[in-house]
Amino acid sequence: MIPSHQILTVGPDIRRSKGGVAQCISTYAKTIFSHFRLLTNSCDGNLLRKLSKALTSLISFYCLLATDRRIRIVHIHTASNNSFRRSALFVNAAKLMHRRVIIHIHGGGFREYYTKQKKLVFRILSRCDATIVLSQSWKDFVQGTIGVGNVYVVPNIIDYPVKKEPLPNDLFHLLFMGHIRKEKGVFDLLQLINENHEQLLGSIVLHIAGGLFDEQTLRKYISDNHIQDIVHFHGWVTGDKKTELLNLADAFILPSYAEGMPISILEAESYGIPIISTPVGGVPDIVTDGVNGILITPGDKKSMLAAIQRLMHDPVLCKKMGNESLKKSLNYLPQQIEKALIQVYSNL
């Protein structure tokens, strides 16, 4: 395991925050670092609370770097919009305190954010000693489009799966896990179920596990269109409930319009589940069309239905693709990610 006294991680509160970044950091803390040092720079709540948290965290950050000379590397996890602007403050503070800085970019919307804030993004990334991205396509973008060097690929990390034998069931269980928002394609999925309700009823159950953003809109859509007999909304799941759904699922679906490298797909793969997704962001690095899943165009409900029906009616194909998913997931378990992180830290 990596000793932590020389490395300070900056990111969201892993005890309360929901989402891929917090999950990634939490898995680092649990599986890679012997003693993990995290300074949280964000929180849930209204704007005033978030501003207060950022300010107090920045003061704590200065004090910590001023008093602990053992800290040599500051590893900052970031995404787009407010997350990046907040992270920029910590990058500048760390360089002012003469520390090496790694900025670790998550989130599928970073390309769009860059088009709006080109000068800021270039200035901050140029100040960092290293940039970590989630896939080769993101590395090509940061080096080729933004024009920043010293970029490393460290894929998202997943914890070891907890496999259990599911109870016998005649229904086809399809699982979606992620934030409830339009960009994730979840409302396209609901519309597909609604439009093909009679055809799908009695043969499929769609499990939706997620929260934040448009959760109430989702609940209302399910209720207004009377599709509760197919769609089961579980809210945000962790621990035993997440394990239960992953063991139950026959296939996993994430029809997103933008992604980084979805941890939810990697987790599903570690449970030997075939994937239906879209070729956005780092998804093509972890899902090979026709091998461990089916890739469709974002928003193409006709292709989405065809992909679901193909897996639903061919258990042999499901099993074959699931085995390929399992093989792919091995590269994202803690042992492999630890090697990649050690390489970055050593080079600094």
Secondary structure as a PSIPRED ss2 file (coil, helix, strand):
# PSIPRED VFORMAT (PSIPRED V4.0)

   1 M C   1.000  0.000  0.000
   2 I E   0.000  0.000  1.000
   3 P C   1.000  0.000  0.000
   4 S C   1.000  0.000  0.000
   5 H C   1.000  0.000  0.000
   6 Q C   1.000  0.000  0.000
   7 I E   0.000  0.000  1.000
   8 L E   0.000  0.000  1.000
   9 T E   0.000  0.000  1.000
  10 V E   0.000  0.000  1.000
  11 G E   0.000  0.000  1.000
  12 P C   1.000  0.000  0.000
  13 D C   1.000  0.000  0.000
  14 I C   1.000  0.000  0.000
  15 R C   1.000  0.000  0.000
  16 R C   1.000  0.000  0.000
  17 S C   1.000  0.000  0.000
  18 K C   1.000  0.000  0.000
  19 G C   1.000  0.000  0.000
  20 G H   0.000  1.000  0.000
  21 V H   0.000  1.000  0.000
  22 A H   0.000  1.000  0.000
  23 Q H   0.000  1.000  0.000
  24 C H   0.000  1.000  0.000
  25 I H   0.000  1.000  0.000
  26 S H   0.000  1.000  0.000
  27 T H   0.000  1.000  0.000
  28 Y H   0.000  1.000  0.000
  29 A H   0.000  1.000  0.000
  30 K H   0.000  1.000  0.000
  31 T H   0.000  1.000  0.000
  32 I C   1.000  0.000  0.000
  33 F E   0.000  0.000  1.000
  34 S C   1.000  0.000  0.000
  35 H C   1.000  0.000  0.000
  36 F C   1.000  0.000  0.000
  37 R C   1.000  0.000  0.000
  38 L E   0.000  0.000  1.000
  39 L E   0.000  0.000  1.000
  40 T E   0.000  0.000  1.000
  41 N C   1.000  0.000  0.000
  42 S C   1.000  0.000  0.000
  43 C C   1.000  0.000  0.000
  44 D C   1.000  0.000  0.000
  45 G C   1.000  0.000  0.000
  46 N C   1.000  0.000  0.000
  47 L H   0.000  1.000  0.000
  48 L H   0.000  1.000  0.000
  49 R H   0.000  1.000  0.000
  50 K H   0.000  1.000  0.000
  51 L H   0.000  1.000  0.000
  52 S H   0.000  1.000  0.000
  53 K H   0.000  1.000  0.000
  54 A H   0.000  1.000  0.000
  55 L H   0.000  1.000  0.000
  56 T H   0.000  1.000  0.000
  57 S H   0.000  1.000  0.000
  58 L H   0.000  1.000  0.000
  59 I H   0.000  1.000  0.000
  60 S H   0.000  1.000  0.000
  61 F H   0.000  1.000  0.000
  62 Y H   0.000  1.000  0.000
  63 C H   0.000  1.000  0.000
  64 L H   0.000  1.000  0.000
  65 L H   0.000  1.000  0.000
  66 A H   0.000  1.000  0.000
  67 T H   0.000  1.000  0.000
  68 D C   1.000  0.000  0.000
  69 R C   1.000  0.000  0.000
  70 R C   1.000  0.000  0.000
  71 I C   1.000  0.000  0.000
  72 R C   1.000  0.000  0.000
  73 I E   0.000  0.000  1.000
  74 V E   0.000  0.000  1.000
  75 H E   0.000  0.000  1.000
  76 I E   0.000  0.000  1.000
  77 H E   0.000  0.000  1.000
  78 T E   0.000  0.000  1.000
  79 A C   1.000  0.000  0.000
  80 S C   1.000  0.000  0.000
  81 N C   1.000  0.000  0.000
  82 N H   0.000  1.000  0.000
  83 S H   0.000  1.000  0.000
  84 F H   0.000  1.000  0.000
  85 R H   0.000  1.000  0.000
  86 R H   0.000  1.000  0.000
  87 S H   0.000  1.000  0.000
  88 A H   0.000  1.000  0.000
  89 L H   0.000  1.000  0.000
  90 F H   0.000  1.000  0.000
  91 V H   0.000  1.000  0.000
  92 N H   0.000  1.000  0.000
  93 A H   0.000  1.000  0.000
  94 A H   0.000  1.000  0.000
  95 K H   0.000  1.000  0.000
  96 L H   0.000  1.000  0.000
  97 M C   1.000  0.000  0.000
  98 H C   1.000  0.000  0.000
  99 R C   1.000  0.000  0.000
 100 R E   0.000  0.000  1.000
 101 V E   0.000  0.000  1.000
 102 I E   0.000  0.000  1.000
 103 I E   0.000  0.000  1.000
 104 H E   0.000  0.000  1.000
 105 I E   0.000  0.000  1.000
 106 H C   1.000  0.000  0.000
 107 G C   1.000  0.000  0.000
 108 G C   1.000  0.000  0.000
 109 G C   1.000  0.000  0.000
 110 F H   0.000  1.000  0.000
 111 R H   0.000  1.000  0.000
 112 E H   0.000  1.000  0.000
 113 Y H   0.000  1.000  0.000
 114 Y H   0.000  1.000  0.000
 115 T H   0.000  1.000  0.000
 116 K H   0.000  1.000  0.000
 117 Q C   1.000  0.000  0.000
 118 K H   0.000  1.000  0.000
 119 K H   0.000  1.000  0.000
 120 L H   0.000  1.000  0.000
 121 V H   0.000  1.000  0.000
 122 F H   0.000  1.000  0.000
 123 R H   0.000  1.000  0.000
 124 I H   0.000  1.000  0.000
 125 L H   0.000  1.000  0.000
 126 S H   0.000  1.000  0.000
 127 R H   0.000  1.000  0.000
 128 C C   1.000  0.000  0.000
 129 D C   1.000  0.000  0.000
 130 A E   0.000  0.000  1.000
 131 T E   0.000  0.000  1.000
 132 I E   0.000  0.000  1.000
 133 V E   0.000  0.000  1.000
 134 L C   1.000  0.000  0.000
 135 S C   1.000  0.000  0.000
 136 Q H   0.000  1.000  0.000
 137 S H   0.000  1.000  0.000
 138 W H   0.000  1.000  0.000
 139 K H   0.000  1.000  0.000
 140 D H   0.000  1.000  0.000
 141 F H   0.000  1.000  0.000
 142 V H   0.000  1.000  0.000
 143 Q H   0.000  1.000  0.000
 144 G H   0.000  1.000  0.000
 145 T H   0.000  1.000  0.000
 146 I H   0.000  1.000  0.000
 147 G C   1.000  0.000  0.000
 148 V C   1.000  0.000  0.000
 149 G C   1.000  0.000  0.000
 150 N C   1.000  0.000  0.000
 151 V E   0.000  0.000  1.000
 152 Y E   0.000  0.000  1.000
 153 V E   0.000  0.000  1.000
 154 V C   1.000  0.000  0.000
 155 P C   1.000  0.000  0.000
 156 N C   1.000  0.000  0.000
 157 I C   1.000  0.000  0.000
 158 I C   1.000  0.000  0.000
 159 D C   1.000  0.000  0.000
 160 Y C   1.000  0.000  0.000
 161 P C   1.000  0.000  0.000
 162 V C   1.000  0.000  0.000
 163 K C   1.000  0.000  0.000
 164 K C   1.000  0.000  0.000
 165 E C   1.000  0.000  0.000
 166 P C   1.000  0.000  0.000
 167 L C   1.000  0.000  0.000
 168 P C   1.000  0.000  0.000
 169 N C   1.000  0.000  0.000
 170 D C   1.000  0.000  0.000
 171 L C   1.000  0.000  0.000
 172 F E   0.000  0.000  1.000
 173 H E   0.000  0.000  1.000
 174 L E   0.000  0.000  1.000
 175 L E   0.000  0.000  1.000
 176 F E   0.000  0.000  1.000
 177 M E   0.000  0.000  1.000
 178 G C   1.000  0.000  0.000
 179 H C   1.000  0.000  0.000
 180 I C   1.000  0.000  0.000
 181 R C   1.000  0.000  0.000
 182 K H   0.000  1.000  0.000
 183 E H   0.000  1.000  0.000
 184 K H   0.000  1.000  0.000
 185 G C   1.000  0.000  0.000
 186 V H   0.000  1.000  0.000
 187 F H   0.000  1.000  0.000
 188 D H   0.000  1.000  0.000
 189 L H   0.000  1.000  0.000
 190 L H   0.000  1.000  0.000
 191 Q H   0.000  1.000  0.000
 192 L H   0.000  1.000  0.000
 193 I H   0.000  1.000  0.000
 194 N H   0.000  1.000  0.000
 195 E H   0.000  1.000  0.000
 196 N C   1.000  0.000  0.000
 197 H H   0.000  1.000  0.000
 198 E H   0.000  1.000  0.000
 199 Q H   0.000  1.000  0.000
 200 L H   0.000  1.000  0.000
 201 L C   1.000  0.000  0.000
 202 G C   1.000  0.000  0.000
 203 S C   1.000  0.000  0.000
 204 I E   0.000  0.000  1.000
 205 V E   0.000  0.000  1.000
 206 L E   0.000  0.000  1.000
 207 H E   0.000  0.000  1.000
 208 I E   0.000  0.000  1.000
 209 A E   0.000  0.000  1.000
 210 G C   1.000  0.000  0.000
 211 G C   1.000  0.000  0.000
 212 L C   1.000  0.000  0.000
 213 F C   1.000  0.000  0.000
 214 D C   1.000  0.000  0.000
 215 E H   0.000  1.000  0.000
 216 Q H   0.000  1.000  0.000
 217 T H   0.000  1.000  0.000
 218 L H   0.000  1.000  0.000
 219 R H   0.000  1.000  0.000
 220 K H   0.000  1.000  0.000
 221 Y H   0.000  1.000  0.000
 222 I H   0.000  1.000  0.000
 223 S H   0.000  1.000  0.000
 224 D H   0.000  1.000  0.000
 225 N C   1.000  0.000  0.000
 226 H C   1.000  0.000  0.000
 227 I C   1.000  0.000  0.000
 228 Q C   1.000  0.000  0.000
 229 D C   1.000  0.000  0.000
 230 I C   1.000  0.000  0.000
 231 V E   0.000  0.000  1.000
 232 H E   0.000  0.000  1.000
 233 F E   0.000  0.000  1.000
 234 H E   0.000  0.000  1.000
 235 G E   0.000  0.000  1.000
 236 W C   1.000  0.000  0.000
 237 V C   1.000  0.000  0.000
 238 T C   1.000  0.000  0.000
 239 G H   0.000  1.000  0.000
 240 D H   0.000  1.000  0.000
 241 K H   0.000  1.000  0.000
 242 K H   0.000  1.000  0.000
 243 T H   0.000  1.000  0.000
 244 E H   0.000  1.000  0.000
 245 L H   0.000  1.000  0.000
 246 L H   0.000  1.000  0.000
 247 N H   0.000  1.000  0.000
 248 L H   0.000  1.000  0.000
 249 A C   1.000  0.000  0.000
 250 D C   1.000  0.000  0.000
 251 A E   0.000  0.000  1.000
 252 F E   0.000  0.000  1.000
 253 I E   0.000  0.000  1.000
 254 L E   0.000  0.000  1.000
 255 P C   1.000  0.000  0.000
 256 S C   1.000  0.000  0.000
 257 Y C   1.000  0.000  0.000
 258 A C   1.000  0.000  0.000
 259 E C   1.000  0.000  0.000
 260 G C   1.000  0.000  0.000
 261 M C   1.000  0.000  0.000
 262 P C   1.000  0.000  0.000
 263 I H   0.000  1.000  0.000
 264 S H   0.000  1.000  0.000
 265 I H   0.000  1.000  0.000
 266 L H   0.000  1.000  0.000
 267 E H   0.000  1.000  0.000
 268 A H   0.000  1.000  0.000
 269 E H   0.000  1.000  0.000
 270 S H   0.000  1.000  0.000
 271 Y C   1.000  0.000  0.000
 272 G C   1.000  0.000  0.000
 273 I C   1.000  0.000  0.000
 274 P C   1.000  0.000  0.000
 275 I E   0.000  0.000  1.000
 276 I E   0.000  0.000  1.000
 277 S E   0.000  0.000  1.000
 278 T C   1.000  0.000  0.000
 279 P C   1.000  0.000  0.000
 280 V C   1.000  0.000  0.000
 281 G C   1.000  0.000  0.000
 282 G C   1.000  0.000  0.000
 283 V H   0.000  1.000  0.000
 284 P H   0.000  1.000  0.000
 285 D H   0.000  1.000  0.000
 286 I H   0.000  1.000  0.000
 287 V C   1.000  0.000  0.000
 288 T C   1.000  0.000  0.000
 289 D E   0.000  0.000  1.000
 290 G C   1.000  0.000  0.000
 291 V C   1.000  0.000  0.000
 292 N C   1.000  0.000  0.000
 293 G E   0.000  0.000  1.000
 294 I E   0.000  0.000  1.000
 295 L E   0.000  0.000  1.000
 296 I C   1.000  0.000  0.000
 297 T C   1.000  0.000  0.000
 298 P C   1.000  0.000  0.000
 299 G C   1.000  0.000  0.000
 300 D C   1.000  0.000  0.000
 301 K H   0.000  1.000  0.000
 302 K H   0.000  1.000  0.000
 303 S H   0.000  1.000  0.000
 304 M H   0.000  1.000  0.000
 305 L H   0.000  1.000  0.000
 306 A H   0.000  1.000  0.000
 307 A H   0.000  1.000  0.000
 308 I H   0.000  1.000  0.000
 309 Q H   0.000  1.000  0.000
 310 R H   0.000  1.000  0.000
 311 L H   0.000  1.000  0.000
 312 M H   0.000  1.000  0.000
 313 H C   1.000  0.000  0.000
 314 D C   1.000  0.000  0.000
 315 P H   0.000  1.000  0.000
 316 V H   0.000  1.000  0.000
 317 L H   0.000  1.000  0.000
 318 C H   0.000  1.000  0.000
 319 K H   0.000  1.000  0.000
 320 K H   0.000  1.000  0.000
 321 M H   0.000  1.000  0.000
 322 G H   0.000  1.000  0.000
 323 N H   0.000  1.000  0.000
 324 E H   0.000  1.000  0.000
 325 S H   0.000  1.000  0.000
 326 L H   0.000  1.000  0.000
 327 K H   0.000  1.000  0.000
 328 K H   0.000  1.000  0.000
 329 S H   0.000  1.000  0.000
 330 L H   0.000  1.000  0.000
 331 N H   0.000  1.000  0.000
 332 Y H   0.000  1.000  0.000
 333 L C   1.000  0.000  0.000
 334 P H   0.000  1.000  0.000
 335 Q H   0.000  1.000  0.000
 336 Q H   0.000  1.000  0.000
 337 I H   0.000  1.000  0.000
 338 E H   0.000  1.000  0.000
 339 K H   0.000  1.000  0.000
 340 A H   0.000  1.000  0.000
 341 L H   0.000  1.000  0.000
 342 I H   0.000  1.000  0.000
 343 Q H   0.000  1.000  0.000
 344 V H   0.000  1.000  0.000
 345 Y H   0.000  1.000  0.000
 346 S H   0.000  1.000  0.000
 347 N H   0.000  1.000  0.000
 348 L C   1.000  0.000  0.000
